[in-house]
Amino acid sequence: MSNELIALLDGKAVGSVNRDARGRLRFIYKDDWRNAPDAYPLSLSIPLGAKEHGRSVVEAYLWGLLPITNACLVDGQPNSTCRPVTYSLSSPTSAKTARVLSSS
């Protein structure tokens, strides 16, 4: 199994999520995507201007793909103490996330 999650936009591989040497998540755009005339960012929080984006941006983006459960809400608002579970990039959960990424 791979330790990389490939991000697809309109069926094109635009970059990947992987772990750096310290085990922290990062997103790296593919150069050919960044240089394409019709390129657009995976998210406004992950602009094309930077090739690599660090842990906090990547975790926030991936966390935003997951549904908020009642356990993460307090009076209908997100609970700031509720933290996402960090899964291995080769887990069954990452396969579900990959399907969400490819349909974004």
C-alpha positions as CSV (number, residue, x, y, z in Angstrom):
1,M,0.0,0.0,0.0
2,S,1.1,3.5,-0.7
3,N,1.8,6.2,1.9
4,E,0.6,8.8,-0.5
5,L,-2.9,10.1,-1.2
6,I,-3.2,11.5,-4.7
7,A,-5.5,14.5,-5.2
8,L,-7.5,14.6,-8.5
9,L,-9.3,17.5,-10.0
10,D,-11.4,16.8,-13.1
11,G,-9.6,13.4,-13.3
12,K,-6.1,15.0,-13.3
13,A,-3.5,14.2,-10.6
14,V,-2.7,17.7,-9.2
15,G,-0.7,16.8,-6.2
16,S,-0.4,14.4,-3.2
17,V,-0.7,14.3,0.5
18,N,2.1,12.4,2.3
19,R,4.1,12.6,5.5
20,D,7.4,14.5,5.9
21,A,10.5,13.0,7.7
22,R,8.9,13.9,11.0
23,G,5.6,12.2,10.2
24,R,3.6,15.4,9.7
25,L,1.1,15.6,6.8
26,R,1.9,17.9,3.9
27,F,0.4,18.5,0.5
28,I,2.6,19.0,-2.6
29,Y,1.3,20.2,-5.9
30,K,2.7,18.6,-9.1
31,D,4.8,21.1,-11.1
32,D,2.9,20.4,-14.3
33,W,-0.4,21.3,-12.6
34,R,1.0,24.5,-11.1
35,N,2.3,25.6,-14.4
36,A,-0.8,24.7,-16.5
37,P,-2.6,27.7,-17.9
38,D,-6.0,26.3,-16.7
39,A,-4.8,25.3,-13.2
40,Y,-6.8,26.2,-10.1
41,P,-6.2,25.4,-6.5
42,L,-7.4,22.4,-4.6
43,S,-8.8,24.9,-2.1
44,L,-8.6,28.6,-1.5
45,S,-6.6,27.7,1.6
46,I,-4.1,25.7,-0.5
47,P,-3.1,28.3,-3.2
48,L,-1.0,27.4,-6.3
49,G,1.6,30.1,-5.4
50,A,3.3,27.6,-3.0
51,K,4.3,24.1,-4.2
52,E,4.1,22.7,-0.7
53,H,1.7,23.2,2.2
54,G,2.2,22.1,5.7
55,R,0.4,20.1,8.4
56,S,-2.0,22.7,9.7
57,V,-3.4,23.6,6.3
58,V,-3.6,20.0,5.2
59,E,-5.3,18.8,8.4
60,A,-7.8,21.6,8.3
61,Y,-8.7,20.8,4.7
62,L,-9.0,17.0,5.3
63,W,-11.0,17.7,8.5
64,G,-13.3,19.8,6.5
65,L,-14.1,16.9,4.2
66,L,-15.4,14.8,7.0
67,P,-18.9,15.2,8.4
68,I,-19.2,16.9,11.8
69,T,-20.8,14.4,14.2
70,N,-22.9,15.4,17.2
71,A,-20.0,14.6,19.4
72,C,-18.1,17.5,17.8
73,L,-20.9,20.0,18.4
74,V,-21.7,22.1,21.4
75,D,-25.0,23.9,21.2
76,G,-25.0,23.4,17.5
77,Q,-21.5,25.0,17.1
78,P,-18.2,23.1,16.4
79,N,-16.4,22.1,19.6
80,S,-12.9,23.5,19.5
81,T,-11.6,20.6,21.6
82,C,-12.9,18.0,19.1
83,R,-9.9,16.8,17.2
84,P,-9.8,14.7,14.0
85,V,-8.5,11.2,14.2
86,T,-5.3,10.9,12.2
87,Y,-5.4,7.9,10.0
88,S,-2.7,6.2,8.1
89,L,-2.7,7.3,4.5
90,S,-3.0,3.6,3.5
91,S,-6.1,2.9,5.7
92,P,-9.6,2.1,4.5
93,T,-10.6,5.6,5.7
94,S,-8.1,7.2,3.3
95,A,-9.8,5.4,0.4
96,K,-13.0,7.1,1.3
97,T,-11.2,10.5,1.6
98,A,-9.7,9.8,-1.8
99,R,-13.1,9.4,-3.4
100,V,-14.2,12.7,-1.8
101,L,-11.0,14.5,-3.0
102,S,-11.5,13.2,-6.6
103,S,-15.1,14.5,-6.7
104,S,-14.3,18.0,-5.3
